[in-house]
Amino acid sequence: MPELFVDTAGWVCHLDASQPQHAAASTLLGVCLAEGTRLLTTNYVLIELVALLNSRRRVPRGDMIAGIDAIRTWQHATIVHVDPAIDAAAWALLKSRPDKRWSLTDCVSFEVMRQRGVREALTTDHHFEKAGFVRLLKP
């Protein structure tokens, strides 16, 4: 079954109707589900999403919890829980690229995508392109 990686920015675009890429993100997710594509994310992405929604986005806590619960229980989503091997590979990638402003969450995402052969990410984050992946949401 094909997979699409959903990054923090992709989830924000889908969950927040005020985002400029909301319609595009929701449409792409709908197409993926219709085609049987599995949505792939990580527990690091969800941690980052909670932090973002709690701070800069100031989403009411109940709405944030409902959104994260929906992702966590969605039958079409797979949440990869980062194990020591993925963490070590991501940390090695982060250290090996001092020229990039990638976060550890980015590097974990890249490593999970690489391991699973996923090329496309639902994200607005240009770091995915810099790492050799396809970013589906352009500004």
C-alpha positions in Angstrom: 0.0 0.0 0.0 1.5 3.4 -0.9 2.3 5.8 1.9 2.4 9.6 2.2 4.4 11.3 4.9 2.5 14.0 6.8 4.7 16.5 8.5 3.8 19.0 11.3 3.1 21.7 8.7 0.8 19.4 6.7 -1.2 18.6 9.8 -1.5 22.3 10.7 -2.7 23.1 7.2 -5.3 20.4 7.3 -6.5 21.1 10.9 -6.5 24.9 10.7 -9.0 26.4 8.2 -7.3 29.8 8.5 -4.1 28.4 6.9 -3.5 29.5 3.3 -2.9 25.9 2.3 -5.9 24.4 4.2 -7.9 23.6 1.1 -5.0 22.1 -0.8 -4.0 20.0 2.2 -7.5 18.7 2.8 -8.0 18.0 -0.9 -4.7 16.1 -1.1 -5.6 14.0 2.0 -9.0 13.3 0.5 -7.4 12.1 -2.8 -4.9 9.9 -0.9 -7.7 8.3 1.1 -9.8 7.7 -2.0 -6.7 6.0 -3.6 -5.9 3.9 -0.6 -2.8 5.7 0.3 -1.8 5.3 4.0 -0.9 8.5 5.9 2.5 8.2 7.7 3.7 10.3 10.5 5.8 10.0 13.7 5.3 10.5 17.4 8.0 13.3 17.1 5.8 15.1 14.6 2.9 14.8 17.0 5.0 16.2 19.8 6.0 19.1 17.6 2.4 19.6 16.6 1.2 19.8 20.2 3.9 22.3 21.1 3.0 24.4 18.0 -0.7 24.4 18.6 -0.2 25.2 22.3 2.1 28.1 21.7 2.2 30.1 18.5 -1.2 29.0 17.2 -2.9 29.3 20.6 -5.5 26.8 19.7 -7.9 26.1 22.5 -6.7 23.1 24.5 -9.8 21.1 23.9 -9.6 21.6 20.1 -5.9 20.7 20.1 -6.6 17.5 22.0 -9.5 16.6 19.7 -7.3 17.1 16.6 -4.4 15.0 18.0 -6.8 12.3 19.1 -8.3 12.2 15.6 -4.9 11.6 14.1 -3.9 9.0 16.7 -7.1 7.0 16.1 -7.5 7.5 12.4 -7.6 4.1 10.7 -5.8 5.5 7.7 -2.8 6.8 9.6 0.3 5.0 10.8 2.3 6.6 13.6 5.9 5.5 13.7 7.2 5.5 17.3 10.8 6.5 17.1 13.0 3.7 18.5 16.7 4.0 19.4 17.9 3.0 15.9 15.8 5.7 14.2 16.8 8.3 16.8 20.5 7.4 16.4 20.3 7.7 12.6 18.4 11.0 12.8 21.0 12.4 15.2 23.8 11.3 13.0 22.1 13.0 10.0 21.6 16.2 12.0 25.3 16.2 13.1 26.5 15.4 9.5 24.8 18.5 8.0 25.9 21.6 9.9 25.1 23.6 6.8 21.4 22.9 7.2 18.9 24.3 9.7 17.1 21.0 10.0 15.4 20.1 13.4 15.8 16.7 15.0 12.1 16.1 14.1 13.0 16.9 10.4 15.8 14.4 10.5 13.6 11.7 12.1 11.1 12.3 9.4 13.7 12.0 6.7 15.0 8.8 8.2 11.6 7.2 8.5 10.8 8.3 4.9 14.1 6.8 3.6 13.6 3.5 5.5 10.1 3.1 4.1 10.8 4.3 0.6 8.4 7.3 0.8 9.3 10.2 -1.5 6.4 12.7 -0.9 5.5 14.7 2.1 2.4 16.7 2.9 4.2 19.8 4.1 5.1 23.4 3.4 8.5 22.9 4.9 11.2 23.5 2.3 13.7 21.4 4.3 12.1 18.3 2.8 13.1 19.4 -0.7 16.6 20.2 0.6 16.8 16.6 1.8 15.8 15.3 -1.6 12.0 14.7 -1.0 9.0 16.1 -2.8 7.1 18.8 -0.8 3.4 18.8 -1.9 2.4 22.1 -0.4 4.1 25.1 -2.0 3.5 28.7 -0.7 
